[in-house]
Amino acid sequence: MPDHDTDHHDTDHHGTPDSGYLLDNQQSEAGIRFGALSELFDPVTFRHVDAVGLTEGMRVWEVGAGGPSVPLGLAERVGATGEVLCTDIDVSWVRDLGPGNVEVRQHDVAADPPPPGGFDLVHARLVLVHVVDRAEALRRMVRALRPGGVLLLEDADPGLQPLLCPEEYGPEQRLANRLRNGFRELMAARGADLAYGRTLPRLLREAGLDDVQADAYFPITSPACTVLEAATVRQIRDRLVAAGIATDADIDRHLANVATGRLDLATSPLVSAWGHRRH
């Protein structure tokens, strides 16, 4: 979801229970989800971070951090002379980060002014797909860049690959895909854009950034996908039942199927797009 998830899998960012996000950081499953998302997507994120040239002494704004793994990896790269500003609507999962070069601040990227001072890198993963006023959030992130700074956005696109089980060959896979479709209906009803990832290159160009590039990644099967799916379904099962998408028996059966470890579970593609601010 937070996809993120835009799908159950794909989401690092979730707000407080009344904020409109389907998955919020305060539920007991959130820590499990953050760990699985980190395992799945941190290698992708840091491949891009390293490619755009993040080095010691730079200043980074990590938007909608969710869990601690990305801020800590950024802090390691910028070193003691650099700075990582880590913001989220809910900072409970990053409040106690250890490094002295990390500042944690509660902040709504679509409503609050961008932090002052300018940044060499602004990064958000699985955030904007959940933000209703995502266009304004993007404008504010671009405005926060220093000349030469890089904006790296990573977001899910469930529409590009909508299946939890891409090979739907049995009843277990059909049930999994039915529940995933229902989950996406709930996300769309809350304002999530299920085709957002593919728009990132165009949006970065339209925002005036140069040298825009993008790629996409998704695992087709992984132990972390299994962990993520089980945690996500437990987190939203009451909403699935209340909406008439599934019965408790359906969900129990799906969780039992997932627990066997024999389902090939995929995520939505994570689209990573980046561009430079020239002036």
C-alpha positions in Angstrom: 0.0 0.0 0.0 2.3 3.4 1.5 2.4 0.2 -2.4 2.0 2.3 -0.4 1.0 2.2 -0.3 -0.8 2.5 -3.1 -1.2 -0.8 -2.9 -0.7 -2.5 0.0 2.7 -2.5 -0.6 3.8 0.3 -1.5 3.8 2.9 1.0 6.1 4.4 3.3 4.0 7.2 4.2 0.8 7.2 6.2 -0.7 9.8 8.3 -2.6 9.8 11.6 -5.9 7.8 11.7 -8.1 10.8 10.8 -5.8 12.1 8.1 -7.4 10.2 5.3 -4.5 7.7 4.8 -5.7 4.1 4.6 -2.6 2.9 6.4 -1.5 4.9 9.4 1.8 4.8 11.2 0.3 4.2 14.6 -1.1 0.7 14.1 0.8 -2.2 15.4 1.5 -3.6 11.9 3.2 -0.4 10.8 6.7 -1.4 12.0 6.5 -4.7 10.3 5.5 -3.0 7.1 8.3 -0.5 7.3 10.8 -3.3 7.7 9.5 -5.2 4.7 9.4 -2.0 2.5 13.0 -1.3 3.6 14.1 -4.7 2.5 12.3 -4.5 -0.8 13.1 -0.9 -1.9 16.1 0.5 0.0 18.5 -1.0 -2.5 16.6 0.7 -5.3 16.5 4.1 -3.4 20.2 4.1 -2.5 21.2 3.0 -6.0 19.6 6.2 -7.3 20.8 8.3 -4.3 24.4 7.3 -5.1 24.0 7.8 -8.8 22.9 11.4 -8.4 26.1 12.0 -6.4 25.0 12.5 -2.8 28.3 13.1 -0.9 29.6 14.4 2.4 28.6 17.9 3.5 25.4 17.9 1.5 22.0 18.9 2.8 19.0 16.5 2.3 15.3 16.8 2.9 13.7 13.3 3.3 9.9 13.9 2.9 7.4 11.5 4.5 10.1 9.3 6.0 7.9 6.7 7.6 10.5 4.3 9.0 14.1 5.0 9.9 16.1 3.1 7.3 16.3 5.8 4.5 17.1 8.7 6.9 19.9 6.7 8.4 21.3 5.7 5.1 21.3 9.3 3.9 22.9 10.5 7.2 25.7 8.0 6.7 26.4 9.4 3.2 26.4 13.1 4.1 28.6 12.6 7.1 29.1 14.9 10.1 29.4 18.0 8.0 26.1 17.3 6.2 22.5 17.4 7.3 19.4 15.3 6.9 16.0 16.9 7.6 13.5 14.2 8.1 9.8 15.2 8.0 6.5 13.4 8.2 2.9 14.1 9.4 3.6 11.3 12.0 7.2 11.2 13.2 6.7 8.5 15.8 8.8 6.0 14.0 11.8 8.3 13.4 11.6 10.6 16.5 14.5 8.8 18.3 17.0 8.6 15.4 20.5 8.6 16.8 22.8 10.5 14.4 23.5 14.1 15.3 23.3 15.2 11.6 19.6 14.2 11.5 16.8 16.6 12.4 13.3 15.2 12.7 10.3 17.6 12.3 6.6 17.2 12.0 5.5 18.7 8.7 2.8 18.4 6.1 4.5 18.7 2.7 1.3 19.8 1.0 0.2 22.4 3.5 3.3 23.7 5.4 5.9 26.0 3.8 9.0 24.2 2.6 11.9 24.2 5.1 14.3 27.2 4.5 17.9 27.0 3.6 17.9 25.0 0.3 18.7 21.4 -0.2 21.1 19.5 -2.5 18.7 16.5 -2.6 15.0 16.3 -1.8 13.6 12.7 -1.7 10.2 11.2 -1.2 9.3 7.5 -1.5 5.7 6.2 -1.6 4.4 9.6 -0.3 2.8 11.6 -3.0 0.5 8.8 -4.2 -1.3 9.3 -0.9 -1.3 13.1 -0.8 -4.6 14.5 -2.1 -2.9 17.9 -3.1 0.1 16.1 -4.6 0.7 18.9 -7.2 1.2 21.5 -4.4 3.4 19.1 -2.5 5.6 18.7 -5.6 5.8 22.5 -6.1 7.0 22.9 -2.6 9.7 20.3 -2.9 11.0 21.8 -6.1 11.1 25.2 -4.4 13.3 23.8 -1.7 16.0 22.8 -4.1 19.3 24.7 -4.3 20.6 25.5 -7.8 22.0 22.2 -9.0 20.0 20.3 -6.5 18.2 17.0 -7.3 14.6 16.0 -6.7 14.2 12.2 -6.5 10.6 11.0 -6.3 9.7 7.3 -6.0 6.1 6.3 -6.2 4.0 3.3 -7.0 1.9 2.7 -10.0 -0.6 -0.2 -9.3 -2.2 0.4 -12.7 0.9 -0.7 -14.5 0.9 -4.1 -12.8 -2.3 -4.6 -10.8 -2.0 -8.2 -9.6 -0.7 -9.4 -6.3 -0.2 -12.8 -8.0 0.9 -12.1 -11.6 0.4 -15.8 -12.4 -3.2 -16.5 -11.5 -3.3 -20.2 -11.8 -5.4 -21.4 -8.9 -8.0 -20.5 -6.3 -5.4 -19.1 -3.8 -4.1 -16.7 -6.5 -7.6 -15.7 -7.5 -8.5 -14.9 -3.9 -5.3 -12.9 -3.5 -6.0 -10.8 -6.5 -9.6 -10.2 -5.6 -8.6 -8.9 -2.2 -5.9 -6.7 -3.8 -8.4 -5.2 -6.2 -10.7 -4.4 -3.2 -7.9 -2.8 -1.4 -7.2 -0.6 -4.3 -10.8 0.5 -4.5 -10.5 1.6 -0.9 -7.4 3.6 -1.7 -8.9 5.3 -4.7 -12.0 6.3 -2.7 -9.6 8.1 -0.3 -8.0 10.1 -3.1 -5.0 7.9 -4.0 -3.9 8.1 -7.7 -3.4 4.5 -8.8 -1.6 5.6 -12.0 0.6 8.2 -10.4 4.0 6.6 -10.8 4.1 6.8 -14.6 3.4 10.6 -14.5 6.5 11.5 -12.6 8.9 12.1 -15.5 6.4 14.5 -17.1 5.7 16.2 -13.8 9.4 16.8 -13.1 9.9 18.3 -16.6 6.8 20.5 -16.2 8.2 21.7 -12.9 11.2 23.0 -14.7 13.7 20.4 -13.8 16.4 19.3 -16.3 18.0 16.0 -17.2 14.9 14.1 -16.1 15.3 10.3 -16.1 13.2 7.5 -14.6 13.1 3.7 -14.2 10.8 1.2 -12.5 11.3 -1.9 -10.3 9.1 -4.5 -8.7 9.8 -7.9 -7.1 7.7 -10.8 -8.3 8.4 -13.0 -5.4 10.3 -12.4 -2.2 10.1 -13.3 1.5 9.6 -9.6 2.2 6.6 -9.5 -0.1 5.0 -12.3 2.0 5.7 -10.4 5.2 4.4 -7.2 3.8 1.1 -8.7 2.5 0.3 -10.4 5.8 0.9 -7.2 7.8 -1.0 -5.1 5.4 -4.1 -7.4 5.3 -4.1 -7.6 9.1 -4.0 -3.8 9.2 -6.9 -3.2 6.9 -9.0 -6.4 7.4 -11.8 -4.5 9.3 -12.1 -2.0 6.4 -12.2 -4.8 3.8 -15.0 -6.5 5.7 -17.0 -3.3 6.4 -16.9 -2.4 2.7 -18.2 -5.8 1.7 -15.1 -6.6 -0.2 -14.3 -9.8 1.7 -15.6 -11.8 4.6 -13.6 -12.7 7.7 -13.5 -16.2 6.3 -12.0 -15.0 3.0 -9.3 -13.0 4.9 -8.5 -15.9 7.2 -8.1 -18.2 4.2 -5.9 -15.7 2.3 -3.7 -15.2 5.4 -3.3 -18.9 5.7 -2.4 -19.2 2.0 0.2 -16.4 2.4 1.7 -18.1 5.5 2.6 -21.1 3.5 5.2 -19.1 1.7 4.3 -20.8 -1.6 2.4 -17.9 -3.2 4.4 -15.8 -5.6 3.4 -12.3 -4.4 4.4 -9.2 -6.3 4.3 -5.5 -5.6 3.2 -2.6 -7.7 6.0 -1.1 -9.8 8.0 1.5 -7.9 8.8 4.3 -10.4 11.9 6.4 -9.6 12.2 9.7 -11.4 14.8 12.4 -10.9 15.8 15.7 -12.3 18.1 18.8 -11.5 17.2 22.3 -10.7 19.5 24.5 -12.8 18.7 27.9 -11.3 
